Amino acid sequence: MEKDKKINLFLDSGAYSAYTQKINIDIYEYIKFIKENEDIITVYANLDVIGSATKTWQNQMIMEKEGLRPLAVFHVEDDIRYLYKYIEKYNHFCIGGMALSPKEQRILFLDRCFSIICDTSDNLPKVKIHGFGMTSFDLLFRYPWYSVDSTSWVVTGRMGSIYIPRYRNGQWIYDENSWKISVSNKSPDMKDAGAHISTMSPVEQRMILQYIHDKGYKLGKSEWKKEAQDYELKEDEKWGEKKPLSKSDKRLVEIIVEEGVSNKYQLRDEMNIIYFLDLEKSMKPWPWAFKNPNTIQSLF
């Protein structure tokens, strides 16, 4: 990458994926990777250890001794003393480890955390907080995050759906839970009434198509045919199913008549990115006050 084309890149250590897949990440390999790519990495997180606040802290110290300044990470199961330690030592750190917790538990945990983080005369946060894996829109608007990340935009697109904001009084509403609308022409949802754009009411279809068109996209159109497995695809064609078990069976081919979100996951990805960018624009500018209606003590 050319020096004048530097991008803002937030590097996650991959600790959550390593935890769920039972894979070990070598901290010195992680450090080496960061140092070799400092020209393109803007911010990077500590190599946290989910389930061990002590090891997470030790890794933070190792990385700092190596001359790095990673964002520290506080987890849902960590001793609350580490939260106070991070607030005292850093002006910017992360909260994570919430993906496997029920929503009710995450609310209790985050209410307690932000009551401490926002323990000021004006209830504004004392530090910047990045939220790992923050996919819940309710929690996104409930707390004064400085930033968050989530893979839901890409997972949703690859599963054949797009995000649609609520619509009321001629306006798209972003501060309420969105709709996830199945639009892929290969989705099994097409078989169920109301589960896919093609099986929704005419009023719902018009609203969804309006949003798609407002963002400069099309639903798209495809045709289908069966061809032998050794058939050479044309430029506007792609396989519409996996190879049949029997070599003699013909395989479904999708002919792209008009590109759109129904037949290209890349376009669904783009629309979902646009949705989250619009969502970001609709939010209050950071920092904003958090007032916890309850005092939670039982978790710590």
Summary of the structure (lengths in Angstrom):
residues: 300
radius of gyration: 23.2
end to end distance: 46.5
largest distance: 74.6
contacts: 819
relative contact order: 0.11
helix: 36%
strand: 17%
